[in-house]
């Protein structure tokens, strides 16, 4: 069964005026929530990101797996989500939501980030390709491949699960496809990289990690950061609805990651790993 893309929390009704031609009408419109989440390890906040509330544990674990050498479920000793405190009088948040994790001593932690991670951040320097950690295991087995038909089917299957996008039109999505072509999990978020962290974290918590022979499907463009996260998780390929950046293409080619973009209607573009796409 596919894990649900969202939970009931991330939408709030906001007053809005709809103008059509010469007429206008004031009503309430469902708007996606964007709020901060702090990720703490061993009592220290390592990062704060703007995200859509829901599946916060998945997000925190996926982020940590992308930023460290965390590789096995047994290295994650505990995980706890704490909600933001609210004033009973002013209903103003006095803190932010936090996911606190404890990991084993053999996991090297990153330095705390002294800035707020935006919902669309990326890395733009070509020099980072050499610094990107190599996948710890093979991305794919010798006979692994995908077909254009599969790519279109996976995008369509993910789109069917995008319930909050259907309601608000404001969310990105990511999905993990199993080696047998079955959609395993879909997550939505205001940030493209958050949606990817959520599906990777979900797979990690399910004990399905690293993701050799799995495919990552994304609804937006593919930046360097998305490819780097896929390589950390040892994903075999990325199928995207939109296009990639040049640095994303270069990084995918450097590591043999299949990268497919503009998977729309009856077309797609293969940017990397074409020998594994059965055209």
N, C-alpha and C positions, 0 to 999 in steps of 0.2 A: 504494500500500500504506500502511495506517495505521501510523504509528510506534508502537512498543510503549509502554504507559503507564508501565511501571516496568522497572528492571533487577534483577538477582538480589540486590542488597545489603540492602534495607531491612527485613528481618524477622529476629528472633532468637527462639529457643525459650526460654521462661521457665517455671519451675515454677509451677503454680497448682493450687488445690483446687476442684473442681467439685462443687457441692451440688445434689442433686436429691431433693426430698422429704425423707425421713429419712436418706438415704444420702449419702456423700461419697467422692470419689476424687481422689487426687493424681496429676497427670500434667504434661506439658509442653504449653504453649499457644503458638502463633505470635503474637508481639507486634511491632507496627510499631516501628521504630527512630526516635527523635527525637534529633537531634544538631546541634551548631552548624556553620554554614558562614560563613566570612568572605569578603566580596567586596572585593577590592582593585583600585584603578586607579592606575597610575603609581607603584606601590610603597606606596600609602597605603590602609589599610583604611577603607572608607567605611561599611560596615554589617556586622553579624553577625546572622544570622537562624537560628532553630530550624527545621529542615526534616527531611524524610525523605531520606536519602542516595540519590542516583541522579539522573542528568540535571542535575548541578550546573552545568555550563556553560550549559545552557538557562536555569536559574534565574537565574544571575548576569547573563546578557545581557538577559533579560526584565526583571529588576529595574532594570538600568541604563537600558534603553529607556523604562521607566516614570518614572524619576526625572530624566532629562535630555532634551536635544533630539537625542539619537542617532537618526538617521533612515535611514542607509544602510549596507549591509554593508561598503562601502569605508572607513567611518569606524572600524571595528573592526579594529585592526592586528594584535592577537595575543590569544590566550586560552589559559591554562594552569591546569590543576587540580593542586594539591599535596595529598596525603593527610596526615592528622594523624600526627605522630611518636608512636611507642609505645615504652614501656620494655620491654626484653627480659626484665626480672625481674618487674616488678609488673603489666605489661600495662595500665598506666594512660596515658591520652592526655596527652601533654605539650603539645600544641597542638591547634588545630582544623583541619578541612579548609578549604582556601582556593582560591578561583578568582581568579587574577590576570589583569587585562585591561589592554591598552594601546589608547588611542583617539587619534584625530587631534586636533590642537590646536584645531579649531573646535568641539569639544564642550565645553560649559560643565558642569563637574562639580559635584555637590551637596556641601554641607559634610559632613564625616564625622559619623556619628550616634554620640552618646555614650551610647547605651543599646542593650540587646539587643532586637531586634524579636521579638515573640512570634509564635506560630503562629496567632493569632486577632485581631491588632491591627486597629484601624480608626480613623476620624476622625469626630468627632461634632458639630462646630460648623458651623452653617448659613453662617457667614461665609466658609467655604472655597470656596463655589461660585464667587464672583467671582474668587478667586485661582487656580482650576483652569485650567491652560493649555488653550486652544482646540485642537481637532484641526487638524493641519497640512494635511490634505487632506479631501475630502468623505468622509463615512462610507458613503454609498451612492450608486449611480447613480440616475437619475430613475425607472426602472421597477423597482427592487429591492423585493421584498416576501417575506414568509414566510407559511406557512399553519400552522394548528394541527396538521395532520397531520404536517408536516415537523418541528415542534418535538418532538412525541412520538417520532417516529422517531429524531431526533438524540439525545434523552435515552436511549432504548433502546440505540442503537449505542454510546454512551459507556459505559453500564453494562456492556455485554458485554466491554469492554476493561479494566474495573476488576479486574484479577486479584488485586492485593494487598488490596483491600477485600473481595473474596470470601474471602480467606484470614484476614484479621484483623478486619474490620468497623470499622477505625479510620482510614480515609483519605478525604480529599476528592478530587475529580477535576475536571479542566477539559478541554475539547476545543475545537478550531477546526474549523469547517465551511466548506468552500470555497463560492464563489458558485454552483457547480453542485449544491450539496447533499451533496457527498461529504465524509465524515469524514476529515480530514487527519492530525490528531495528537491523542493523549490523554496526559495526564500525571496522576499521583497524588501526593499529598503530605499530610502531617499538617496543613498550613496551607492554608486556602482561597486566600489571596493567593499563596502559593508555587506552587500548582498552576497558577494563572493566569500567573504570571511564566514558568513552565516552558514552557507552550504558546506564549506570545508569543515567548520566546527561541528556541524551536525554529523558529518561522516566520521570525524575523529571520535566523537562521543559514542557513536554506534559501534566503534571498534573496527571501522572500515577505512583504514589508513595505514600506509600511503595509498594513493589512488591510481596505481598502475592500471592501464587499459580502460580507465574511466574518461569520460568527456565532460568538460565544463561548458555549459551553454549560458550566454549572457545576452541581456536585452539591449545593452548600450555599446558604446565604442570600447575598443580594447587598447588600453594604455600599457606602458611599461610595467606599471604596478600590478595590473591584472595578470600579465604573463609571469611576472616574478612570483606571485602567489600560487599560480598554477604549477610552476616548476618546483616550488617548495613542497607542494602536496603530491608531486610526481604524477600529475594529470597527463594523459596521452595527447589530448587535443582540446582546442577551444573552438566552439562554434558561436559566432556572434551575429546579431541582427544588424549591427552597424559596422563601421570600418575600424581598422587599427591605426595606430601611429607608426611612424617609421622606426622608432626605437623598439616598439613592441614586435615588429616584424623581424628586426635584426636579432633581438634576443631569442625569439622563437626559432629562427633559423640556426642560431648558434648552438642550440641544445636539442634540435630534432623534434620540437613540439609542433604538431599540426595546428595551423591557424587558418580558420575559415571565417570570412566576413561577408557582410551584405547578404545574409541568408534571407532573402525576401522573394515572395511570389515564386517564380520558376527559375531564379538565378542565385548564384553565389560566386564569391571570389576565393581562390585558394592562394594564400600569401606565403605559407611555409609548410613543409612536410608533404608536398604534393605527391610524392611516391607512395604515400599511405592513403591517398584519396582515390577510390576506384571510380574514375570518371568514365 
